[in-house]
Amino acid sequence: MKTWLITGSSSGIGRGIEKAVLENGDRAVITARNTDKLQDLVDMYPKQAVAVSLEMTDLKSIKNVVKVTQEKFGEIDVLVNNAGKGMRSSIEEGRDQDVLDLFELNFLGQ
């Protein structure tokens, strides 16, 4: 049984990965800004899943997720860093600060 830490779990690819992980019998710490969106899976897999709020731009939040994972399940075997956001313009058309914020979140996790 592996322990997975999955960021960006509330929808899309992250949601699909966490479902497959839990159905396979592995454990998962699933994260989102709003953990209410994850409660259904925690209810379905109470011994395998724990939901933790995560803000990828906050170092304390990141450290808390790692701490909770280690306390609940021990070591982290698999990290799926899926959290991120998109931008509805080309980089050339975007405001400089918006582009910088996008790169800091998606590439640096800050």
Summary of the structure (lengths in Angstrom):
residues: 110
radius of gyration: 14.9
end to end distance: 30.5
largest distance: 47.4
contacts: 311
relative contact order: 0.19
helix: 45%
strand: 18%
